[in-house]
């Protein structure tokens, strides 16, 4: 799915404007992050990513696992590996599933939900 590729590139490049092009224009956008906190609006989702993209000391990679697609609905399941430098000099590694739910709108696929499910978290 082309939108999935554009989405992960925008996250890896910390490109908020490119990421916004991959999400719904509707007010409702559901996001459950790796801490279990839920956001319910597009505005909150954009603000979360604006703040996250401005942070230093992290990188992320994605491995596509599953794609399901119907006429105007689909989802992608991937595994991401996230590394974050910690203040004490250690490095956290978080491995998590991410499920991105897409809806067909404005002649393109747009994310309407982003659900993260942690698999493992280690600090080295």
Residue pairs with C-beta under 8 A, 6 or more apart in sequence:
1 67
1 69
1 74
1 76
1 102
1 109
2 109
3 22
3 102
3 108
3 109
3 110
3 111
4 64
4 67
4 76
4 78
4 100
4 102
6 18
6 21
6 22
7 19
7 22
7 100
7 111
8 62
8 78
9 15
9 18
10 16
10 18
10 19
10 21
10 22
11 19
11 49
11 60
12 59
12 60
12 61
12 62
14 53
14 54
15 53
16 46
16 49
16 50
16 53
19 49
20 46
22 109
22 110
22 111
23 29
23 42
23 45
23 46
23 110
23 111
23 112
24 42
24 103
24 105
24 110
24 111
24 112
25 42
25 105
25 106
25 110
26 42
26 105
26 112
27 41
27 42
27 43
28 40
28 41
28 42
28 112
29 39
29 40
29 41
29 42
29 44
29 45
29 111
29 112
29 113
29 114
30 38
30 39
30 40
30 112
30 113
30 114
30 115
31 38
31 39
31 40
31 44
31 45
31 48
31 113
31 114
31 115
32 38
32 39
32 114
32 115
32 116
33 39
33 48
33 116
34 94
34 96
34 116
34 118
39 45
39 48
45 114
56 85
57 84
57 85
58 82
58 83
58 84
58 85
59 82
59 83
60 80
60 81
60 82
60 83
61 80
61 81
62 78
62 79
62 80
62 98
63 78
63 79
63 80
63 81
64 76
64 78
65 77
65 78
65 79
65 97
66 75
66 76
66 77
67 74
67 75
67 76
67 77
68 74
68 75
68 76
71 104
72 103
72 104
73 101
73 102
73 103
73 104
74 101
74 102
74 109
75 99
75 100
75 101
75 102
76 99
76 100
76 102
77 97
77 98
77 99
78 97
78 98
78 100
79 95
79 96
79 97
79 98
79 119
80 95
80 96
80 98
81 93
81 94
81 95
82 92
82 93
82 94
82 95
82 96
83 91
83 92
83 93
83 94
84 91
84 92
84 94
85 91
86 92
86 123
90 123
90 124
91 123
91 124
92 121
92 122
92 123
93 120
93 121
93 122
93 123
93 124
94 118
94 120
94 121
95 118
95 119
95 120
95 121
96 116
96 117
96 118
96 119
97 116
97 117
97 119
98 114
98 115
98 116
98 117
99 113
99 114
99 115
99 117
100 111
100 113
100 114
101 111
101 112
101 113
101 114
101 115
102 109
102 110
102 111
102 112
103 109
103 110
103 112
104 110
